[in-house]
Amino acid sequence: MSVRQSLLAILDQGPCYGYQLRAEFDRRTGSVWPLNVGQIYNTLERLERDGLVDRGEADDQGHVYWRITAAGSAEAAAWLSSPVDREQPARDELAIKLALAATLPGADVAALVSAQRATALRRLGALPPTTTEPDADPAAIAAAIVVAAQRVAVEGELRWLEGIERMLTETRPSPLPLAAERPRRGRPAGSVRR
């Protein structure tokens, strides 16, 4: 998730102060990924440094309103109109954990898969329904979009875990000992000098 571009997209609607940006982000995403207000202010300072927002004066209540610049509006528009490249996905802790467990002596991969399935089923059961009425307000539609993405992710995880379970049943991996060849310091094993 890009906090930077999300804040720019909200600021493109009009000037906001930090807590207001946090509330708008939550309102527009169904409060699924709450932002820390410190993260918001750090991001705003970087956006200001990069010339994408300007800091206004404080109002009578001490709120400092941030305004988007023309460059910030252009970046927000470019972000909103471009697809998300998932070719290089984030590191998946569960995939790494299962891969390591499958190669380590004493690790019960089947029990790990079973525990993960139970956790995923609980997460799936805790998700609210994603149906919306034809005349639903925009915040409800936004929340339904985020919840639908979460539902698909959990359902995909469950299918993936079933496949892992089948793979482990069919292959029965044995522990992988440490490699006898030690990599040279600062260089991965098998790298070529140029």
GROMACS elastic network, one bead per residue, 0.5 to 0.9 nm:
[ bonds ]
;  ai    aj funct       b0    kb
    1     4     6  0.88896   500
    1     5     6  0.89007   500
    1     6     6  0.83518   500
    2     5     6  0.55369   500
    2     6     6  0.61020   500
    2     7     6  0.86370   500
    3     6     6  0.50013   500
    3     7     6  0.60624   500
    3     8     6  0.85403   500
    3    35     6  0.84001   500
    3    39     6  0.85979   500
    3    40     6  0.78615   500
    3    43     6  0.75494   500
    4     7     6  0.54735   500
    4     8     6  0.63962   500
    4     9     6  0.88053   500
    4    40     6  0.85797   500
    4    43     6  0.62238   500
    4    44     6  0.79446   500
    4    46     6  0.88140   500
    4    47     6  0.75002   500
    5     9     6  0.60698   500
    5    10     6  0.86388   500
    5    72     6  0.88505   500
    5    75     6  0.74449   500
    5    76     6  0.58408   500
    5    79     6  0.67078   500
    5    80     6  0.84425   500
    6     9     6  0.51333   500
    6    10     6  0.63738   500
    6    11     6  0.86603   500
    6    25     6  0.76118   500
    6    76     6  0.77612   500
    6    79     6  0.88384   500
    7    10     6  0.51503   500
    7    11     6  0.60625   500
    7    12     6  0.85048   500
    7    21     6  0.69135   500
    7    22     6  0.87213   500
    7    25     6  0.76351   500
    7    40     6  0.80537   500
    7    43     6  0.84123   500
    7    44     6  0.81292   500
    7    76     6  0.86437   500
    8    12     6  0.60362   500
    8    13     6  0.89471   500
    8    47     6  0.85591   500
    8    52     6  0.79951   500
    8    53     6  0.80553   500
    8    68     6  0.68790   500
    8    72     6  0.63753   500
    8    73     6  0.70658   500
    8    75     6  0.77512   500
    8    76     6  0.55492   500
    9    12     6  0.51456   500
    9    13     6  0.71870   500
    9    72     6  0.86190   500
    9    73     6  0.75295   500
    9    75     6  0.86320   500
    9    76     6  0.50719   500
    9    77     6  0.75010   500
    9    79     6  0.84857   500
    9    80     6  0.77708   500
   10    13     6  0.55540   500
   10    14     6  0.73794   500
   10    15     6  0.87293   500
   10    16     6  0.84173   500
   10    21     6  0.72370   500
   10    24     6  0.74102   500
   10    25     6  0.75924   500
   10    76     6  0.87557   500
   11    14     6  0.51636   500
   11    15     6  0.56971   500
   11    16     6  0.64569   500
   11    21     6  0.78797   500
   11    53     6  0.85487   500
   11    66     6  0.75398   500
   11    67     6  0.64406   500
   11    68     6  0.57994   500
   11    72     6  0.88497   500
   11    73     6  0.84315   500
   12    15     6  0.77406   500
   12    67     6  0.79758   500
   12    68     6  0.60716   500
   12    69     6  0.86617   500
   12    72     6  0.79388   500
   12    73     6  0.59489   500
   12    76     6  0.74501   500
   12    77     6  0.89270   500
   13    16     6  0.89862   500
   13    68     6  0.89671   500
   14    66     6  0.87446   500
   14    67     6  0.69491   500
   14    68     6  0.77963   500
   15    56     6  0.88996   500
   15    65     6  0.57387   500
   15    66     6  0.53497   500
   15    68     6  0.72242   500
   16    19     6  0.83025   500
   16    20     6  0.58882   500
   16    21     6  0.60717   500
   16    63     6  0.87793   500
   16    64     6  0.79363   500
   16    66     6  0.54857   500
   16    67     6  0.70891   500
   17    20     6  0.52692   500
   17    21     6  0.61981   500
   17    22     6  0.88379   500
   17    63     6  0.59527   500
   17    64     6  0.54298   500
   17    66     6  0.59196   500
   18    21     6  0.51253   500
   18    22     6  0.63833   500
   18    23     6  0.87606   500
   18    37     6  0.68279   500
   18    38     6  0.88553   500
   18    40     6  0.64394   500
   18    41     6  0.63660   500
   18    44     6  0.83234   500
   18    63     6  0.80746   500
   18    64     6  0.76793   500
   18    65     6  0.77152   500
   18    66     6  0.80526   500
   19    23     6  0.61909   500
   19    24     6  0.85594   500
   19    37     6  0.65971   500
   19    40     6  0.83740   500
   19    63     6  0.89408   500
   20    23     6  0.50623   500
   20    24     6  0.60684   500
   20    25     6  0.85052   500
   21    24     6  0.50416   500
   21    25     6  0.60098   500
   21    26     6  0.85307   500
   21    37     6  0.88425   500
   21    40     6  0.77757   500
   22    25     6  0.51461   500
   22    26     6  0.62042   500
   22    27     6  0.85503   500
   22    34     6  0.78551   500
   22    35     6  0.63525   500
   22    36     6  0.78175   500
   22    37     6  0.66403   500
   22    40     6  0.72415   500
   23    26     6  0.51338   500
   23    27     6  0.60166   500
   23    28     6  0.85339   500
   23    31     6  0.87527   500
   24    28     6  0.60075   500
   24    29     6  0.85207   500
   25    28     6  0.52047   500
   25    29     6  0.61154   500
   25    30     6  0.84142   500
   25    31     6  0.76138   500
   25    33     6  0.88974   500
   25    34     6  0.80305   500
   25    35     6  0.79300   500
   26    29     6  0.52609   500
   26    30     6  0.57502   500
   26    32     6  0.72529   500
   26    33     6  0.74316   500
   26    34     6  0.62708   500
   26    35     6  0.78263   500
   27    30     6  0.55788   500
   27    31     6  0.62474   500
   27   139     6  0.60847   500
   27   140     6  0.88117   500
   27   142     6  0.82319   500
   27   143     6  0.80158   500
   28    31     6  0.76592   500
   28   138     6  0.80000   500
   28   139     6  0.55447   500
   28   140     6  0.84647   500
   28   141     6  0.88503   500
   28   142     6  0.56943   500
   28   143     6  0.69277   500
   29    32     6  0.62871   500
   29    33     6  0.75183   500
   29    34     6  0.89130   500
   29   139     6  0.76484   500
   29   142     6  0.57132   500
   29   143     6  0.53841   500
   29   144     6  0.87423   500
   29   145     6  0.81971   500
   29   146     6  0.63850   500
   30    33     6  0.81506   500
   30   139     6  0.71806   500
   30   140     6  0.75248   500
   30   141     6  0.89478   500
   30   142     6  0.65096   500
   30   144     6  0.76177   500
   30   145     6  0.87173   500
   30   146     6  0.68900   500
   30   147     6  0.79461   500
   31    34     6  0.56547   500
   31    35     6  0.88730   500
   31   143     6  0.77662   500
   32   143     6  0.81342   500
   32   146     6  0.74823   500
   32   147     6  0.81213   500
   35    38     6  0.83985   500
   35    39     6  0.68003   500
   35    40     6  0.70778   500
   36    39     6  0.51804   500
   36    40     6  0.65613   500
   37    41     6  0.63719   500
   37    42     6  0.86486   500
   38    41     6  0.51979   500
   38    42     6  0.61300   500
   38    43     6  0.84872   500
   39    42     6  0.51352   500
   39    43     6  0.60474   500
   39    44     6  0.85238   500
   40    43     6  0.51187   500
   40    44     6  0.60992   500
   40    45     6  0.86740   500
   41    45     6  0.61848   500
   41    46     6  0.86757   500
   42    45     6  0.52022   500
   42    46     6  0.63985   500
   42    47     6  0.86810   500
   43    46     6  0.51157   500
   43    47     6  0.61045   500
   43    48     6  0.85587   500
   44    48     6  0.60790   500
   44    49     6  0.85451   500
   44    53     6  0.73949   500
   44    54     6  0.89279   500
   44    55     6  0.86424   500
   44    66     6  0.79804   500
   45    48     6  0.50117   500
   45    49     6  0.61550   500
   45    50     6  0.86064   500
   45    53     6  0.85788   500
   45    55     6  0.86693   500
   46    50     6  0.61520   500
   46    51     6  0.86517   500
   46    52     6  0.87417   500
   47    50     6  0.50256   500
   47    51     6  0.62594   500
   47    52     6  0.51697   500
   47    53     6  0.57055   500
   47    54     6  0.83536   500
   47    72     6  0.81919   500
   48    51     6  0.50509   500
   48    52     6  0.57013   500
   48    54     6  0.57067   500
   48    55     6  0.71934   500
   48    66     6  0.89873   500
   49    52     6  0.76964   500
   49    53     6  0.82476   500
   50    53     6  0.79102   500
   51    54     6  0.73020   500
   51    68     6  0.89294   500
   51    69     6  0.71214   500
   51    71     6  0.71197   500
   51    72     6  0.74130   500
   52    67     6  0.86915   500
   52    68     6  0.60484   500
   52    69     6  0.52293   500
   52    70     6  0.73457   500
   52    71     6  0.54758   500
   52    73     6  0.76995   500
   52    75     6  0.81231   500
   53    66     6  0.64899   500
   53    67     6  0.53966   500
   53    69     6  0.51182   500
   53    70     6  0.86186   500
   53    71     6  0.83264   500
   53    72     6  0.62819   500
   54    65     6  0.86560   500
   54    66     6  0.57098   500
   54    67     6  0.51962   500
   54    68     6  0.62850   500
   54    69     6  0.67216   500
   55    64     6  0.69946   500
   55    65     6  0.63746   500
   55    67     6  0.65068   500
   55    68     6  0.89660   500
   56    59     6  0.88957   500
   56    64     6  0.58954   500
   56    65     6  0.51760   500
   56    66     6  0.56833   500
   56    67     6  0.70956   500
   57    62     6  0.87904   500
   57    63     6  0.81786   500
   57    64     6  0.57341   500
   57    65     6  0.68580   500
   57    66     6  0.88127   500
   58    61     6  0.75037   500
   58    62     6  0.50154   500
   58    63     6  0.50763   500
   58    65     6  0.68330   500
   59    62     6  0.51929   500
   59    63     6  0.53943   500
   59    64     6  0.65493   500
   59    65     6  0.79594   500
   60    63     6  0.74977   500
   68    71     6  0.79604   500
   68    72     6  0.55431   500
   68    73     6  0.64070   500
   69    73     6  0.62102   500
   69    74     6  0.86125   500
   70    73     6  0.50513   500
   70    74     6  0.62374   500
   70    75     6  0.86860   500
   71    74     6  0.50679   500
   71    75     6  0.62449   500
   71    76     6  0.86647   500
   72    75     6  0.50590   500
   72    76     6  0.61284   500
   72    77     6  0.85581   500
   73    76     6  0.50937   500
   73    77     6  0.61045   500
   73    78     6  0.85366   500
   74    77     6  0.51379   500
   74    78     6  0.60976   500
   74    79     6  0.85769   500
   75    78     6  0.50708   500
   75    79     6  0.61034   500
   75    80     6  0.85905   500
   76    79     6  0.51167   500
   76    80     6  0.61177   500
   76    81     6  0.85930   500
   77    80     6  0.51597   500
   77    81     6  0.61257   500
   77    82     6  0.86151   500
   78    81     6  0.52825   500
   78    82     6  0.61310   500
   79    82     6  0.54281   500
   79    83     6  0.80104   500
   79    84     6  0.87643   500
   80    83     6  0.80415   500
   82    85     6  0.89974   500
   84    87     6  0.89958   500
   85    88     6  0.72859   500
   85    89     6  0.83956   500
   86    89     6  0.52979   500
   86    90     6  0.85509   500
   88    91     6  0.88484   500
   89    92     6  0.79835   500
   91    95     6  0.84386   500
   91    96     6  0.80490   500
   92    95     6  0.54201   500
   92    96     6  0.63181   500
   92    97     6  0.86111   500
   93    96     6  0.51691   500
   93    97     6  0.59734   500
   93    98     6  0.85993   500
   94    98     6  0.61045   500
   94    99     6  0.84660   500
   94   116     6  0.87411   500
   95    98     6  0.52447   500
   95    99     6  0.60532   500
   95   100     6  0.85596   500
   96    99     6  0.50820   500
   96   100     6  0.61001   500
   96   101     6  0.84543   500
   97   100     6  0.52504   500
   97   101     6  0.60053   500
   97   102     6  0.85703   500
   98   102     6  0.60398   500
   98   103     6  0.87643   500
   98   109     6  0.66785   500
   98   112     6  0.76858   500
   98   113     6  0.79064   500
   98   164     6  0.89034   500
   99   102     6  0.52650   500
   99   103     6  0.67447   500
  100   103     6  0.52987   500
  100   104     6  0.62424   500
  100   107     6  0.88410   500
  101   104     6  0.52186   500
  101   105     6  0.79650   500
  101   106     6  0.84784   500
  101   107     6  0.53698   500
  101   108     6  0.71556   500
  101   109     6  0.58207   500
  101   112     6  0.85874   500
  101   175     6  0.88023   500
  102   105     6  0.82851   500
  102   107     6  0.71579   500
  102   108     6  0.80374   500
  102   109     6  0.60053   500
  102   168     6  0.82901   500
  102   172     6  0.88036   500
  102   173     6  0.63705   500
  102   174     6  0.75074   500
  102   175     6  0.70697   500
  102   176     6  0.85629   500
  103   107     6  0.81885   500
  103   173     6  0.70100   500
  103   174     6  0.64733   500
  103   177     6  0.81256   500
  104   107     6  0.58794   500
  104   174     6  0.80165   500
  104   176     6  0.62847   500
  104   177     6  0.79409   500
  105   108     6  0.86660   500
  105   174     6  0.77655   500
  105   175     6  0.50870   500
  105   176     6  0.77873   500
  105   177     6  0.86783   500
  106   175     6  0.84605   500
  107   110     6  0.89040   500
  107   111     6  0.88510   500
  107   112     6  0.86061   500
  108   111     6  0.54237   500
  108   112     6  0.63922   500
  108   113     6  0.88341   500
  109   113     6  0.61340   500
  109   114     6  0.85431   500
  109   165     6  0.87809   500
  109   168     6  0.82552   500
  110   113     6  0.51098   500
  110   114     6  0.61513   500
  110   115     6  0.86219   500
  110   165     6  0.69219   500
  110   168     6  0.78057   500
  110   169     6  0.88820   500
  111   115     6  0.60863   500
  111   116     6  0.84975   500
  112   115     6  0.51309   500
  112   116     6  0.60686   500
  112   117     6  0.85282   500
  113   116     6  0.50918   500
  113   117     6  0.60925   500
  113   118     6  0.86891   500
  113   161     6  0.64351   500
  113   162     6  0.85361   500
  113   164     6  0.79114   500
  113   165     6  0.70526   500
  114   117     6  0.50947   500
  114   118     6  0.63332   500
  114   119     6  0.87316   500
  114   161     6  0.84863   500
  114   165     6  0.87687   500
  115   118     6  0.51522   500
  115   119     6  0.62958   500
  115   120     6  0.86837   500
  116   119     6  0.50218   500
  116   120     6  0.60968   500
  116   121     6  0.85495   500
  116   158     6  0.87105   500
  116   161     6  0.80854   500
  117   120     6  0.50457   500
  117   121     6  0.60953   500
  117   122     6  0.85949   500
  117   157     6  0.82683   500
  117   158     6  0.62936   500
  117   161     6  0.69494   500
  117   162     6  0.86858   500
  118   121     6  0.51346   500
  118   122     6  0.62597   500
  118   123     6  0.87035   500
  119   122     6  0.51228   500
  119   123     6  0.62618   500
  119   124     6  0.86418   500
  120   124     6  0.60812   500
  120   125     6  0.85538   500
  120   154     6  0.61337   500
  120   155     6  0.81503   500
  120   157     6  0.74689   500
  120   158     6  0.68624   500
  121   125     6  0.61051   500
  121   126     6  0.85875   500
  121   154     6  0.79209   500
  121   155     6  0.86450   500
  121   158     6  0.79136   500
  122   125     6  0.50848   500
  122   126     6  0.61894   500
  122   127     6  0.88666   500
  123   126     6  0.51295   500
  123   127     6  0.65003   500
  123   151     6  0.87402   500
  123   154     6  0.74675   500
  124   127     6  0.54642   500
  124   128     6  0.88104   500
  124   150     6  0.83902   500
  124   151     6  0.63910   500
  124   154     6  0.63479   500
  124   155     6  0.76307   500
  125   128     6  0.80207   500
  127   130     6  0.85533   500
  127   147     6  0.69288   500
  127   148     6  0.89784   500
  127   150     6  0.80950   500
  127   151     6  0.72162   500
  128   144     6  0.86166   500
  128   147     6  0.72506   500
  129   132     6  0.86973   500
  129   144     6  0.78522   500
  129   147     6  0.79075   500
  129   148     6  0.84067   500
  130   141     6  0.87160   500
  130   143     6  0.82092   500
  130   145     6  0.75148   500
  130   146     6  0.89081   500
  130   147     6  0.63748   500
  130   148     6  0.59814   500
  130   151     6  0.88910   500
  131   141     6  0.87998   500
  131   144     6  0.69696   500
  132   135     6  0.80976   500
  132   136     6  0.60980   500
  132   140     6  0.72364   500
  132   141     6  0.66016   500
  132   144     6  0.71501   500
  133   136     6  0.50350   500
  133   137     6  0.87660   500
  133   141     6  0.88429   500
  136   139     6  0.82078   500
  136   140     6  0.62391   500
  136   141     6  0.65599   500
  137   140     6  0.54716   500
  137   141     6  0.65109   500
  137   142     6  0.88380   500
  138   141     6  0.50344   500
  138   142     6  0.60806   500
  138   143     6  0.85998   500
  139   142     6  0.50182   500
  139   143     6  0.61589   500
  139   144     6  0.85691   500
  140   143     6  0.51045   500
  140   144     6  0.61203   500
  140   145     6  0.86646   500
  141   144     6  0.50112   500
  141   145     6  0.62476   500
  141   146     6  0.88272   500
  142   145     6  0.51684   500
  142   146     6  0.65198   500
  142   147     6  0.87678   500
  143   146     6  0.52378   500
  143   147     6  0.61454   500
  143   148     6  0.85159   500
  144   147     6  0.50640   500
  144   148     6  0.59190   500
  144   149     6  0.85480   500
  145   148     6  0.51748   500
  145   149     6  0.63601   500
  145   150     6  0.87986   500
  146   149     6  0.51604   500
  146   150     6  0.63542   500
  146   151     6  0.87200   500
  147   151     6  0.61052   500
  147   152     6  0.86420   500
  148   151     6  0.50048   500
  148   152     6  0.62209   500
  148   153     6  0.85872   500
  149   152     6  0.52044   500
  149   153     6  0.61796   500
  149   154     6  0.87237   500
  150   153     6  0.50280   500
  150   154     6  0.62039   500
  150   155     6  0.85478   500
  151   154     6  0.52506   500
  151   155     6  0.60854   500
  151   156     6  0.84373   500
  152   155     6  0.50910   500
  152   156     6  0.59431   500
  152   157     6  0.85012   500
  153   156     6  0.50334   500
  153   157     6  0.61296   500
  153   158     6  0.86920   500
  154   158     6  0.62464   500
  154   159     6  0.87316   500
  155   158     6  0.50892   500
  155   159     6  0.63704   500
  155   160     6  0.86202   500
  156   159     6  0.51277   500
  156   160     6  0.60859   500
  156   161     6  0.85683   500
  157   161     6  0.60600   500
  157   162     6  0.86211   500
  158   161     6  0.50834   500
  158   162     6  0.63168   500
  158   163     6  0.87610   500
  159   162     6  0.51202   500
  159   163     6  0.63998   500
  159   164     6  0.87643   500
  160   163     6  0.50670   500
  160   164     6  0.62249   500
  160   165     6  0.86173   500
  161   165     6  0.60757   500
  161   166     6  0.86150   500
  162   165     6  0.50783   500
  162   166     6  0.62985   500
  162   167     6  0.86316   500
  163   166     6  0.51058   500
  163   167     6  0.61031   500
  163   168     6  0.86142   500
  164   168     6  0.60971   500
  164   169     6  0.85268   500
  165   168     6  0.51958   500
  165   169     6  0.61753   500
  165   170     6  0.86654   500
  166   169     6  0.50810   500
  166   170     6  0.61436   500
  166   171     6  0.85319   500
  167   170     6  0.52188   500
  167   171     6  0.59502   500
  167   172     6  0.79245   500
  168   171     6  0.52710   500
  168   172     6  0.51713   500
  168   173     6  0.68112   500
  169   172     6  0.57464   500
  169   173     6  0.89450   500
  173   176     6  0.86476   500
  176   179     6  0.84669   500
  177   180     6  0.85333   500
  178   181     6  0.87553   500
  179   182     6  0.70236   500
  181   189     6  0.81474   500
  182   185     6  0.88588   500
  182   189     6  0.74700   500
  183   186     6  0.82840   500
  183   187     6  0.67691   500
  183   188     6  0.58805   500
  183   190     6  0.80132   500
  184   187     6  0.55357   500
  184   188     6  0.68921   500
  184   189     6  0.68347   500
  185   188     6  0.78980   500
  187   190     6  0.84888   500
  187   191     6  0.67127   500
  188   191     6  0.57468   500
  189   192     6  0.89792   500
